Amino acid sequence: MAMTKLEKAAEVAELVDKLKANDFVYLANTNGMSAGATNSFRRMLFQNGVEMRMVKNTLLKIAMEECGKDFTGLFDTLKGTTCVMFSSVQKAPAKALSDFRGKADMPSLKGAWIDNGVFVGDDKLKELLSLKTREELIGDVIGLLQSPAKNVISALQSNAGQKLAGLVKALEERA
């Protein structure tokens, strides 16, 4: 059944809103999966906080062009059956894809858009799983910044009386 212009416009508008609202967008190929397998995959995604939609490639491309983000790196993947996954958690769709597939090849990753970064191809799934999240990176930076302060504090605490007295005496002599 063909969509009317009004239905297409509504679909594009809804996709634009979803693309604007999510920093993590994955595209997958579900071609060849049975209806039961597709429904199982959809349930698994839902349980992991990922929204999945089957979309028409032309409508998705129009929405990508209209949303104000640069999705051009994914345009070549918009062929065949496309399932789009929206998530507020960076790795959730990649983990769900990996877990669901097990040893099978379906569904396959067409591409992903992670915070303005574009990843194209099923071979990028392992890379997406190993990417550090923004929170993990911030934690690493904080850990690096705290390290020198911890070293100073621990140095002062070991033989603290002698070192602190020596430091105070040296400061007094300078004044």
Z-matrix of the N, CA and C atoms (Angstrom, degrees):
N
C 1 1.449
C 2 1.523 1 108.88
N 3 1.287 2 117.40 1 125.29
C 4 1.468 3 122.69 2 -178.43
C 5 1.530 4 110.39 3 -77.13
N 6 1.326 5 113.82 4 146.69
C 7 1.462 6 119.58 5 178.60
C 8 1.529 7 109.29 6 -84.85
N 9 1.318 8 116.03 7 145.54
C 10 1.454 9 119.91 8 174.87
C 11 1.525 10 108.71 9 -78.79
N 12 1.325 11 116.32 10 165.93
C 13 1.467 12 120.50 11 178.27
C 14 1.521 13 111.04 12 -58.62
N 15 1.317 14 116.34 13 -38.73
C 16 1.461 15 121.33 14 -179.77
C 17 1.534 16 110.61 15 -64.61
N 18 1.334 17 116.07 16 -43.13
C 19 1.465 18 120.41 17 178.69
C 20 1.532 19 110.97 18 -64.77
N 21 1.347 20 116.12 19 -40.42
C 22 1.468 21 120.05 20 178.15
C 23 1.518 22 110.82 21 -63.94
N 24 1.320 23 117.00 22 -43.06
C 25 1.463 24 121.03 23 179.34
C 26 1.526 25 111.13 24 -62.87
N 27 1.332 26 116.87 25 -39.95
C 28 1.461 27 121.14 26 178.62
C 29 1.528 28 110.52 27 -66.34
N 30 1.316 29 116.65 28 -40.98
C 31 1.471 30 121.58 29 178.71
C 32 1.528 31 110.34 30 -63.29
N 33 1.336 32 116.82 31 -45.69
C 34 1.468 33 120.87 32 179.11
C 35 1.524 34 110.28 33 -61.93
N 36 1.332 35 117.52 34 -44.35
C 37 1.467 36 121.14 35 -179.83
C 38 1.530 37 111.06 36 -60.78
N 39 1.329 38 116.04 37 -41.47
C 40 1.467 39 120.04 38 179.23
C 41 1.534 40 110.94 39 -66.75
N 42 1.323 41 116.73 40 -40.78
C 43 1.468 42 120.56 41 177.60
C 44 1.523 43 111.22 42 -65.24
N 45 1.331 44 117.71 43 -39.74
C 46 1.465 45 121.34 44 177.20
C 47 1.528 46 109.82 45 -58.63
N 48 1.330 47 116.80 46 -46.00
C 49 1.470 48 120.88 47 178.82
C 50 1.524 49 111.41 48 -60.01
N 51 1.325 50 116.78 49 -43.74
C 52 1.468 51 121.32 50 179.97
C 53 1.529 52 110.97 51 -64.72
N 54 1.330 53 116.68 52 -42.85
C 55 1.469 54 120.67 53 -179.58
C 56 1.529 55 111.00 54 -65.51
N 57 1.317 56 116.90 55 -38.60
C 58 1.469 57 121.03 56 178.33
C 59 1.530 58 111.25 57 -66.84
N 60 1.326 59 116.25 58 -36.51
C 61 1.463 60 121.65 59 -173.42
C 62 1.531 61 114.00 60 -81.95
N 63 1.336 62 118.11 61 -13.14
C 64 1.463 63 120.50 62 -174.43
C 65 1.523 64 111.75 63 -122.27
N 66 1.337 65 116.02 64 133.72
C 67 1.457 66 121.72 65 177.02
C 68 1.530 67 112.07 66 -89.82
N 69 1.331 68 116.21 67 -6.72
C 70 1.455 69 120.94 68 -176.82
C 71 1.530 70 109.27 69 -129.25
N 72 1.338 71 115.86 70 109.65
C 73 1.453 72 122.33 71 -177.47
C 74 1.528 73 107.98 72 -127.21
N 75 1.311 74 115.58 73 126.15
C 76 1.469 75 121.95 74 179.60
C 77 1.515 76 108.84 75 -117.59
N 78 1.330 77 116.08 76 145.28
C 79 1.456 78 122.31 77 174.70
C 80 1.523 79 107.93 78 -119.54
N 81 1.324 80 115.80 79 133.43
C 82 1.464 81 119.72 80 -178.99
C 83 1.520 82 110.43 81 -133.12
N 84 1.313 83 115.09 82 158.85
C 85 1.456 84 123.15 83 176.60
C 86 1.521 85 107.34 84 -105.42
N 87 1.319 86 116.01 85 118.65
C 88 1.466 87 120.59 86 178.69
C 89 1.525 88 110.90 87 -108.63
N 90 1.334 89 117.29 88 11.01
C 91 1.455 90 121.87 89 -179.12
C 92 1.533 91 109.66 90 -60.04
N 93 1.306 92 115.97 91 130.70
C 94 1.455 93 120.50 92 179.27
C 95 1.522 94 113.34 93 95.61
N 96 1.324 95 117.02 94 -9.86
C 97 1.471 96 119.47 95 177.27
C 98 1.523 97 108.72 96 -82.92
N 99 1.318 98 116.11 97 142.86
C 100 1.459 99 119.95 98 176.98
C 101 1.525 100 109.44 99 -71.05
N 102 1.316 101 116.16 100 163.57
C 103 1.469 102 120.46 101 178.12
C 104 1.524 103 110.18 102 -60.72
N 105 1.323 104 116.82 103 -39.41
C 106 1.467 105 120.80 104 178.91
C 107 1.516 106 111.99 105 -63.71
N 108 1.341 107 116.51 106 -43.02
C 109 1.466 108 120.41 107 179.38
C 110 1.524 109 110.64 108 -66.59
N 111 1.323 110 116.67 109 -39.83
C 112 1.462 111 120.68 110 178.30
C 113 1.523 112 110.60 111 -63.17
N 114 1.333 113 116.62 112 -42.38
C 115 1.469 114 120.13 113 178.52
C 116 1.525 115 111.12 114 -65.58
N 117 1.327 116 117.55 115 -38.81
C 118 1.470 117 120.90 116 177.26
C 119 1.527 118 110.10 117 -63.01
N 120 1.323 119 115.91 118 -42.54
C 121 1.460 120 121.04 119 178.78
C 122 1.533 121 110.36 120 -62.99
N 123 1.322 122 116.05 121 -44.04
C 124 1.468 123 121.32 122 178.82
C 125 1.535 124 110.44 123 -59.90
N 126 1.341 125 117.03 124 -43.85
C 127 1.475 126 121.24 125 178.70
C 128 1.526 127 110.84 126 -62.02
N 129 1.328 128 116.08 127 -43.47
C 130 1.462 129 120.68 128 179.62
C 131 1.526 130 110.53 129 -61.25
N 132 1.314 131 116.75 130 -43.42
C 133 1.462 132 120.61 131 178.29
C 134 1.519 133 110.46 132 -62.52
N 135 1.330 134 116.77 133 -45.68
C 136 1.459 135 121.47 134 -179.69
C 137 1.524 136 110.93 135 -58.21
N 138 1.331 137 117.16 136 -42.47
C 139 1.466 138 121.73 137 179.44
C 140 1.525 139 111.80 138 -64.40
N 141 1.340 140 116.54 139 -23.96
C 142 1.462 141 121.40 140 179.34
C 143 1.528 142 112.75 141 -100.53
N 144 1.333 143 116.73 142 14.88
C 145 1.457 144 121.19 143 175.89
C 146 1.514 145 114.89 144 74.84
N 147 1.326 146 117.13 145 24.19
C 148 1.460 147 121.66 146 -179.55
C 149 1.527 148 108.74 147 -111.90
N 150 1.326 149 115.67 148 130.86
C 151 1.459 150 119.97 149 176.61
C 152 1.520 151 109.32 150 -94.13
N 153 1.320 152 116.62 151 131.36
C 154 1.471 153 121.98 152 -179.78
C 155 1.520 154 109.23 153 -118.10
N 156 1.346 155 114.55 154 137.51
C 157 1.461 156 120.06 155 175.87
C 158 1.513 157 109.55 156 -139.28
N 159 1.306 158 115.71 157 139.30
C 160 1.457 159 121.01 158 170.53
C 161 1.522 160 105.36 159 -85.27
N 162 1.330 161 116.64 160 132.17
C 163 1.458 162 119.96 161 -175.06
C 164 1.519 163 111.51 162 -134.01
N 165 1.313 164 114.67 163 157.08
C 166 1.461 165 120.27 164 171.34
C 167 1.522 166 106.82 165 -81.80
N 168 1.312 167 115.97 166 131.90
C 169 1.467 168 120.91 167 -176.53
C 170 1.527 169 112.88 168 -56.50
N 171 1.322 170 117.13 169 -42.09
C 172 1.469 171 119.52 170 -177.79
C 173 1.523 172 111.12 171 -64.94
N 174 1.330 173 117.14 172 -39.20
C 175 1.462 174 120.19 173 179.50
C 176 1.529 175 110.93 174 -69.75
N 177 1.324 176 116.81 175 -38.66
C 178 1.454 177 120.14 176 177.84
C 179 1.522 178 110.64 177 -64.91
N 180 1.314 179 117.19 178 -41.07
C 181 1.464 180 120.31 179 179.02
C 182 1.527 181 110.91 180 -62.93
N 183 1.316 182 117.25 181 -43.26
C 184 1.466 183 120.84 182 177.61
C 185 1.529 184 110.04 183 -60.20
N 186 1.336 185 116.79 184 -44.60
C 187 1.468 186 121.20 185 179.40
C 188 1.527 187 110.89 186 -63.03
N 189 1.340 188 116.70 187 -40.58
C 190 1.465 189 120.93 188 178.67
C 191 1.530 190 110.92 189 -63.46
N 192 1.309 191 116.42 190 -37.58
C 193 1.463 192 120.34 191 179.24
C 194 1.523 193 111.48 192 -70.76
N 195 1.324 194 117.08 193 -31.68
C 196 1.469 195 121.52 194 -175.50
C 197 1.524 196 114.37 195 -88.87
N 198 1.317 197 118.85 196 -15.47
C 199 1.466 198 120.02 197 -170.33
C 200 1.527 199 114.64 198 -79.29
N 201 1.322 200 117.84 199 -13.27
C 202 1.462 201 119.13 200 178.21
C 203 1.518 202 114.57 201 92.17
N 204 1.321 203 117.88 202 1.86
C 205 1.461 204 122.30 203 175.93
C 206 1.530 205 107.97 204 -110.40
N 207 1.320 206 116.27 205 156.44
C 208 1.463 207 119.73 206 -176.68
C 209 1.529 208 111.54 207 -92.16
N 210 1.314 209 115.33 208 95.17
C 211 1.461 210 122.21 209 178.98
C 212 1.525 211 111.91 210 -101.33
N 213 1.329 212 118.73 211 10.74
C 214 1.470 213 120.84 212 -173.35
C 215 1.528 214 112.57 213 -56.75
N 216 1.322 215 118.29 214 -29.99
C 217 1.455 216 121.24 215 179.48
C 218 1.522 217 113.41 216 -64.97
N 219 1.327 218 117.03 217 -16.65
C 220 1.470 219 120.74 218 -179.58
C 221 1.526 220 113.03 219 -99.51
N 222 1.327 221 117.96 220 -7.31
C 223 1.463 222 120.60 221 -174.91
C 224 1.528 223 112.61 222 -57.96
N 225 1.328 224 117.93 223 -37.73
C 226 1.471 225 120.29 224 -178.67
C 227 1.525 226 112.86 225 -67.83
N 228 1.325 227 117.48 226 -17.26
C 229 1.471 228 120.46 227 -179.82
C 230 1.527 229 111.90 228 -84.57
N 231 1.320 230 116.98 229 -8.97
C 232 1.459 231 120.78 230 -175.76
C 233 1.526 232 111.35 231 -82.06
N 234 1.320 233 114.14 232 69.24
C 235 1.465 234 122.76 233 177.53
C 236 1.527 235 107.24 234 -137.40
N 237 1.304 236 116.31 235 150.66
C 238 1.460 237 119.55 236 178.36
C 239 1.520 238 111.66 237 68.21
N 240 1.315 239 115.62 238 -154.95
C 241 1.460 240 121.46 239 -179.46
C 242 1.531 241 109.47 240 -77.72
N 243 1.326 242 115.77 241 127.64
C 244 1.466 243 119.45 242 179.58
C 245 1.516 244 110.39 243 -125.37
N 246 1.300 245 113.31 244 128.94
C 247 1.456 246 122.07 245 174.58
C 248 1.529 247 105.16 246 -113.93
N 249 1.321 248 117.30 247 126.37
C 250 1.458 249 120.52 248 -179.99
C 251 1.524 250 108.09 249 -105.65
N 252 1.342 251 115.21 250 137.53
C 253 1.463 252 121.19 251 -179.60
C 254 1.518 253 108.61 252 -121.48
N 255 1.321 254 115.76 253 129.85
C 256 1.458 255 122.94 254 179.01
C 257 1.513 256 108.20 255 -111.48
N 258 1.339 257 115.78 256 137.42
C 259 1.455 258 118.81 257 -178.55
C 260 1.526 259 110.67 258 -149.74
N 261 1.313 260 115.42 259 150.63
C 262 1.464 261 120.16 260 172.75
C 263 1.529 262 109.36 261 -97.67
N 264 1.325 263 116.62 262 -4.24
C 265 1.459 264 122.38 263 178.17
C 266 1.529 265 107.91 264 -113.36
N 267 1.313 266 116.19 265 120.73
C 268 1.457 267 122.77 266 -171.85
C 269 1.519 268 114.82 267 -51.88
N 270 1.323 269 117.45 268 -49.48
C 271 1.467 270 121.07 269 -172.57
C 272 1.522 271 114.55 270 -91.63
N 273 1.322 272 118.31 271 -8.43
C 274 1.464 273 120.63 272 -173.14
C 275 1.530 274 113.16 273 -56.93
N 276 1.329 275 120.01 274 -48.31
C 277 1.465 276 118.01 275 179.20
C 278 1.531 277 112.73 276 -65.53
N 279 1.325 278 117.88 277 -39.45
C 280 1.474 279 121.10 278 179.74
C 281 1.524 280 110.26 279 -63.53
N 282 1.329 281 116.55 280 -42.67
C 283 1.467 282 120.42 281 179.81
C 284 1.528 283 110.49 282 -65.66
N 285 1.327 284 116.18 283 -42.24
C 286 1.467 285 119.71 284 179.30
C 287 1.530 286 110.60 285 -63.83
N 288 1.324 287 117.03 286 -43.06
C 289 1.469 288 120.39 287 177.12
C 290 1.518 289 110.54 288 -58.55
N 291 1.313 290 115.87 289 -48.38
C 292 1.459 291 121.23 290 -178.05
C 293 1.525 292 111.56 291 -63.71
N 294 1.327 293 116.51 292 -46.60
C 295 1.467 294 120.82 293 -178.99
C 296 1.528 295 111.68 294 -65.17
N 297 1.325 296 116.90 295 -41.61
C 298 1.460 297 120.10 296 -177.01
C 299 1.519 298 111.14 297 -67.41
N 300 1.299 299 115.11 298 -40.84
C 301 1.460 300 119.48 299 -176.49
C 302 1.512 301 112.52 300 -66.10
N 303 1.298 302 117.42 301 -38.90
C 304 1.450 303 118.81 302 -174.37
C 305 1.513 304 108.72 303 58.32
N 306 1.300 305 117.20 304 -112.91
C 307 1.457 306 121.24 305 -179.88
C 308 1.535 307 112.21 306 -102.58
N 309 1.320 308 117.24 307 -3.72
C 310 1.465 309 120.39 308 179.69
C 311 1.531 310 109.77 309 -81.97
N 312 1.308 311 116.62 310 172.35
C 313 1.450 312 120.84 311 -179.53
C 314 1.522 313 113.23 312 -104.63
N 315 1.318 314 117.48 313 4.29
C 316 1.464 315 120.20 314 -176.38
C 317 1.511 316 110.22 315 -121.24
N 318 1.287 317 118.62 316 144.36
C 319 1.459 318 126.83 317 -7.54
C 320 1.532 319 110.42 318 -72.77
N 321 1.318 320 115.91 319 153.06
C 322 1.465 321 119.47 320 -179.96
C 323 1.528 322 109.87 321 -102.23
N 324 1.307 323 114.86 322 149.52
C 325 1.460 324 121.30 323 179.53
C 326 1.522 325 109.12 324 -80.71
N 327 1.309 326 116.29 325 123.24
C 328 1.470 327 120.79 326 174.64
C 329 1.529 328 109.03 327 -86.18
N 330 1.336 329 115.21 328 -44.53
C 331 1.446 330 119.53 329 -178.58
C 332 1.515 331 110.99 330 -177.49
N 333 1.316 332 115.27 331 169.55
C 334 1.465 333 120.97 332 178.81
C 335 1.520 334 109.34 333 -146.53
N 336 1.311 335 114.63 334 149.69
C 337 1.467 336 122.56 335 176.65
C 338 1.520 337 105.65 336 -121.77
N 339 1.337 338 115.55 337 108.85
C 340 1.462 339 121.61 338 -176.52
C 341 1.519 340 108.32 339 -116.47
N 342 1.336 341 116.19 340 105.62
C 343 1.472 342 119.96 341 175.86
C 344 1.528 343 112.08 342 47.46
N 345 1.304 344 118.39 343 52.23
C 346 1.472 345 125.59 344 -179.72
C 347 1.523 346 114.19 345 78.66
N 348 1.322 347 119.71 346 -5.38
C 349 1.465 348 122.17 347 176.26
C 350 1.521 349 109.45 348 -93.00
N 351 1.326 350 116.35 349 139.07
C 352 1.461 351 120.85 350 -178.54
C 353 1.527 352 109.76 351 -112.09
N 354 1.316 353 115.86 352 132.61
C 355 1.458 354 123.47 353 177.85
C 356 1.522 355 106.79 354 -125.19
N 357 1.337 356 117.24 355 122.66
C 358 1.456 357 120.80 356 -176.60
C 359 1.519 358 110.18 357 -120.16
N 360 1.323 359 115.51 358 128.90
C 361 1.456 360 121.49 359 175.02
C 362 1.513 361 113.73 360 109.32
N 363 1.324 362 114.39 361 149.71
C 364 1.459 363 121.06 362 -179.19
C 365 1.529 364 111.79 363 -65.07
N 366 1.333 365 116.81 364 -25.07
C 367 1.463 366 120.48 365 179.91
C 368 1.537 367 112.09 366 -69.25
N 369 1.318 368 118.37 367 -9.76
C 370 1.473 369 122.33 368 179.83
C 371 1.531 370 112.34 369 -87.80
N 372 1.324 371 117.64 370 -3.28
C 373 1.465 372 120.28 371 -176.76
C 374 1.526 373 111.87 372 -60.09
N 375 1.332 374 117.85 373 -45.53
C 376 1.470 375 120.46 374 179.37
C 377 1.524 376 111.03 375 -63.02
N 378 1.327 377 116.16 376 -39.07
C 379 1.463 378 120.75 377 178.13
C 380 1.530 379 110.79 378 -62.91
N 381 1.325 380 116.66 379 -41.91
C 382 1.459 381 120.76 380 179.07
C 383 1.527 382 111.31 381 -65.19
N 384 1.327 383 116.23 382 -36.23
C 385 1.464 384 120.04 383 178.37
C 386 1.530 385 111.83 384 -68.43
N 387 1.330 386 116.81 385 -28.74
C 388 1.463 387 119.88 386 -177.20
C 389 1.529 388 113.60 387 -92.04
N 390 1.345 389 117.61 388 -8.82
C 391 1.460 390 119.72 389 178.91
C 392 1.520 391 110.69 390 -62.49
N 393 1.306 392 115.67 391 139.34
C 394 1.459 393 119.17 392 175.61
C 395 1.524 394 109.03 393 -81.15
N 396 1.316 395 114.91 394 141.79
C 397 1.461 396 119.57 395 177.47
C 398 1.521 397 108.90 396 -75.77
N 399 1.310 398 115.89 397 165.63
C 400 1.466 399 121.34 398 177.65
C 401 1.535 400 110.17 399 -55.86
N 402 1.331 401 116.55 400 -42.13
C 403 1.465 402 120.94 401 -179.05
C 404 1.534 403 111.15 402 -64.73
N 405 1.344 404 116.70 403 -39.57
C 406 1.467 405 120.11 404 178.22
C 407 1.523 406 110.81 405 -65.55
N 408 1.329 407 117.08 406 -40.43
C 409 1.467 408 120.62 407 178.67
C 410 1.529 409 111.31 408 -65.62
N 411 1.322 410 116.77 409 -41.98
C 412 1.469 411 120.46 410 177.55
C 413 1.527 412 109.91 411 -62.12
N 414 1.328 413 116.86 412 -41.20
C 415 1.464 414 120.88 413 177.27
C 416 1.519 415 111.91 414 -61.12
N 417 1.342 416 116.68 415 -40.79
C 418 1.465 417 120.66 416 177.75
C 419 1.529 418 110.86 417 -62.31
N 420 1.336 419 116.66 418 -44.37
C 421 1.465 420 120.56 419 -179.62
C 422 1.521 421 110.71 420 -64.37
N 423 1.323 422 116.82 421 -43.68
C 424 1.469 423 120.23 422 178.72
C 425 1.523 424 110.19 423 -62.29
N 426 1.329 425 116.56 424 -41.20
C 427 1.471 426 120.23 425 177.72
C 428 1.521 427 111.68 426 -60.74
N 429 1.332 428 116.52 427 -41.69
C 430 1.464 429 120.23 428 178.57
C 431 1.521 430 111.29 429 -66.27
N 432 1.329 431 116.13 430 -38.74
C 433 1.470 432 119.62 431 179.63
C 434 1.528 433 111.81 432 -69.73
N 435 1.311 434 117.11 433 -34.01
C 436 1.463 435 120.84 434 -178.80
C 437 1.525 436 112.22 435 -76.84
N 438 1.304 437 117.25 436 -24.72
C 439 1.458 438 121.22 437 -175.26
C 440 1.527 439 113.54 438 -54.92
N 441 1.342 440 120.74 439 -51.56
C 442 1.469 441 119.44 440 179.14
C 443 1.525 442 112.48 441 -61.30
N 444 1.326 443 117.34 442 -39.54
C 445 1.467 444 120.06 443 179.81
C 446 1.523 445 110.56 444 -64.22
N 447 1.329 446 117.11 445 -39.60
C 448 1.464 447 120.49 446 178.60
C 449 1.532 448 110.74 447 -63.76
N 450 1.339 449 116.09 448 -39.30
C 451 1.465 450 119.62 449 179.14
C 452 1.520 451 110.96 450 -63.71
N 453 1.327 452 117.82 451 -41.60
C 454 1.473 453 121.53 452 179.19
C 455 1.516 454 109.80 453 -64.53
N 456 1.321 455 116.75 454 -45.68
C 457 1.465 456 120.86 455 -178.86
C 458 1.526 457 110.62 456 -63.31
N 459 1.319 458 117.59 457 -43.85
C 460 1.468 459 119.25 458 -178.55
C 461 1.531 460 110.37 459 -68.17
N 462 1.324 461 117.00 460 -34.89
C 463 1.466 462 119.66 461 177.09
C 464 1.520 463 110.73 462 -65.76
N 465 1.308 464 116.62 463 -39.09
C 466 1.465 465 120.10 464 178.38
C 467 1.525 466 111.41 465 -69.14
N 468 1.331 467 116.98 466 -33.49
C 469 1.456 468 120.18 467 -177.83
C 470 1.533 469 111.99 468 -73.96
N 471 1.324 470 117.98 469 -33.74
C 472 1.461 471 118.49 470 176.54
C 473 1.525 472 106.78 471 -82.10
N 474 1.303 473 115.92 472 125.63
C 475 1.461 474 122.02 473 -173.36
C 476 1.528 475 110.51 474 54.10
N 477 1.316 476 114.89 475 39.92
C 478 1.457 477 120.92 476 -173.10
C 479 1.521 478 112.06 477 -59.55
N 480 1.305 479 116.61 478 -41.87
C 481 1.475 480 119.66 479 -177.13
C 482 1.511 481 111.01 480 -59.45
N 483 1.330 482 116.64 481 -50.18
C 484 1.465 483 120.47 482 -177.67
C 485 1.522 484 111.56 483 -65.40
N 486 1.327 485 116.85 484 -46.74
C 487 1.459 486 120.23 485 -176.12
C 488 1.525 487 111.27 486 -67.95
N 489 1.330 488 115.96 487 -41.68
C 490 1.451 489 119.36 488 -179.53
C 491 1.521 490 110.41 489 -65.90
N 492 1.329 491 116.71 490 -41.30
C 493 1.466 492 119.69 491 178.28
C 494 1.525 493 110.01 492 -63.69
N 495 1.333 494 117.07 493 -41.53
C 496 1.460 495 121.06 494 178.66
C 497 1.515 496 110.94 495 -64.51
N 498 1.300 497 117.44 496 -38.83
C 499 1.471 498 121.70 497 179.36
C 500 1.529 499 110.14 498 -66.61
N 501 1.329 500 117.07 499 -43.97
C 502 1.467 501 121.09 500 178.58
C 503 1.532 502 109.84 501 -62.84
N 504 1.342 503 117.58 502 -43.14
C 505 1.459 504 121.63 503 -179.68
C 506 1.527 505 111.27 504 -63.48
N 507 1.340 506 117.12 505 -41.25
C 508 1.464 507 120.80 506 178.52
C 509 1.517 508 111.14 507 -64.83
N 510 1.325 509 117.17 508 -39.08
C 511 1.465 510 120.73 509 178.24
C 512 1.532 511 111.14 510 -66.87
N 513 1.352 512 116.29 511 -37.77
C 514 1.468 513 119.92 512 179.38
C 515 1.520 514 110.83 513 -66.17
N 516 1.336 515 117.56 514 -39.76
C 517 1.441 516 121.12 515 -179.26
C 518 1.519 517 111.77 516 -65.79
N 519 1.335 518 117.64 517 -32.20
C 520 1.460 519 120.76 518 177.66
C 521 1.523 520 112.15 519 -69.39
N 522 1.321 521 115.80 520 -32.23
C 523 1.479 522 120.01 521 -175.97
C 524 1.487 523 112.51 522 -78.96
